[in-house]
Amino acid sequence: MDQGLGLSYRPDQAKQIIDYLLHKDQDIHLHGMNFNNLKKLTQEKENFINFTGINNPGIRFHYLRKDNWTNSILDQVGFKFDSSEMAIKSSYTLGKIHKIPISIMDSGILSMDASSPKAAIEYTKKLISKAESAQLDYFVINFHDLYFSKIFKSYYDWYCWLIDYLFGHGLEFTTFNTEINIKCQRNY
């Protein structure tokens, strides 16, 4: 919700797409800024709730930022989950927060060779294989929708390949909310 780090839009500019996604019953969570400031993160969450009407959001911080105090701050502010970690490992609980690591992010993978997705595809296959060997409960893909355009050909081609590859291997798609709700039901 807060501005900074070169963000090119304000929340009011995203309102139309947020309303559309809410109407389509899609998950919307906070892409937060204030990973190291309790007061500012509390206000950022309140602004998000007031803006969207979603009372128990999850969070992922811009650029996956965190420090030694972030987990304590998250516990105090309270979020459904945090997905600000990049790792090939299963989800877990730390304090009161469900942690759902990102397995792969477009910008990290495609920065290897922006002119061709071949290296990204091979690396992606290795990560998926590693995740399967580790028997992860989820393989989280962070794809920035801006890049789903033929203007960003290598991103577009990689993402289309990835969706086909995952479907072709019988993997299912889900949402954070669905999986958190299932996990909570199992624990009660």
N, C-alpha and C positions, 0 to 999 in steps of 0.2 A: 504494500500500500504506500509506503513512504518512497520518496524520490531519492535519487543518488546513483552513483556508479554508472552514470551515462544512460540511465533509463530514458527512453524516448517517448513515453506516454504517461498521461495522468490517469488515475482511476476513472474519472468521469468520461474519458475517451474510450474506456473499455466497457462502459456500462451496457451498451447495446449487445455486445457479444456475451457478456455475463448473464444478462436477462435471457438471451436466447438459450444458453447452455442450461440455465436453471429450469427454463420451460421444457427442455428436452431431458430433464432429470439426470444431468451429468454432474460428476463430482467437481467441485470448485474448492480450492484450498488457498491458503495464504502463501505468497512468494515473498518472504520477509526480508527485511533489511537489518533489523536491530538485534543481531545475534549476541551482543555483549552489553546490552543496556536494558535492565528490567523495566524501568519506567517507560522508555520509548517502545519496547516490544509490547507491553501491556496496552499502551495507547494504540499501537499499530493493529493489534488484535481487535480492540474495541471498534476502531474505524472500519475494519473488515466486516465485523458482525453487523454494524449499522448499515454498511453499504450493500451487503449481500443478503442479510437475514439468516446466514448460516451461523449457528450458535457454538458449534464444536468443531472448528476447522483443524485440519492438519497443516503442517508447514514444511516448506523447504526454503532455505536461505539462498539468496542470490550468490552465485559462485560457490555454493556449498561452504560458505564461510562459517567458522566456529572458533572458539578459543576454550580455555580451561573452565570458563564460567558458563558457557552456553547451556549445557545440560541442566545445571542448577536453575538457571533463568527459565528454561522451558518448563521444568517441573513447577515453578512458582506461578507462571502465567497460565499453564495448562493448555495442551493441545491434544488432539486425537492421535496424532502421530508426528514424527519428524523424519523427513527423507533428505537430510542434508549431508549424508555420508556416501562416499563412493567406495564400494567394496563388493567383492564376490563373496557374500556371506548371507546367511539366513537372517530374517527379521528377528528381533529380540526386544526385550523390555529393559529399559534403564530408568530407574526411579519410577515415575508414573507414566512415562512416555513410551509408546511403541515406536521402535526404531525400524525403519524400512530402508535399507541401503539401496542406492542406485547401482545397478550392475553395469550399465553402459550409458554413455551420453554422446549424442551426435557430435557436438563440438570437439570433444576430446578424440573421438575416433577419426573423424574426417580431417582433423588438422594434420594427420599423418601425411596425406597426399591429397590436396584439394583438387588436383587435376583428374584424378581417377579414383573411383571407389574400390578398386581391386584389393589394395592393401587393407583397407578398412573392412572389406568383406572377409578376408582371411583372418584378420585379427578378431573380428566379431565371432566367427565360427569357433575360434579357440576359446573365447570367453564363454560362449554358450556351452561348449564341451566341458570346460572347467566347472561351470555352474551345475551341469548335470552330474558330473562326478561327485561334486560336493553335496548333491541332493538338496539343493536350495528349494525352499518353499515357493519363492518367486524370483523371477529374473526381471528386474525393473529397468525399463527403457525410458530415458529422458530425451524426448525429441522436441525441439523447439519448433512450433507450428509455422513460424515465419519461414523456415527453410523448406516447407513442403510446397515447393513451387519449382517449375522448370527453370526459373531464373537461377536457382541454386542447384544446378544439374547434378552434381556429385552427391549432395545431400538427398535430393529427391530420388535418384536412382538407388542409393544405398537403402533408404527407408522402404521403398517399394520392394526391393530384394528381401529385406529383413522380414517384412510382413508375409511375403510369399514363403520364405524359408520357415518361419515359425508355424504357419498354417500347414505347410507340407510335412512338418515333423509332429503334427498333432498336438501342438502346444495350445493352451487356452489363454484367452485374454480376460482380464478382470480389472477391477478398480481398487484403490486403496480402501474406500469405504466398505465395499463388499467383504474384502478379506479381513479387515479389522473387526467388523461385526461378527464374522464367523469365528475368528480367534477369541473374541470376548465370550461368545456363546459356549465355546469349548471349555473355557476356564471357569464357568459357573456351574 
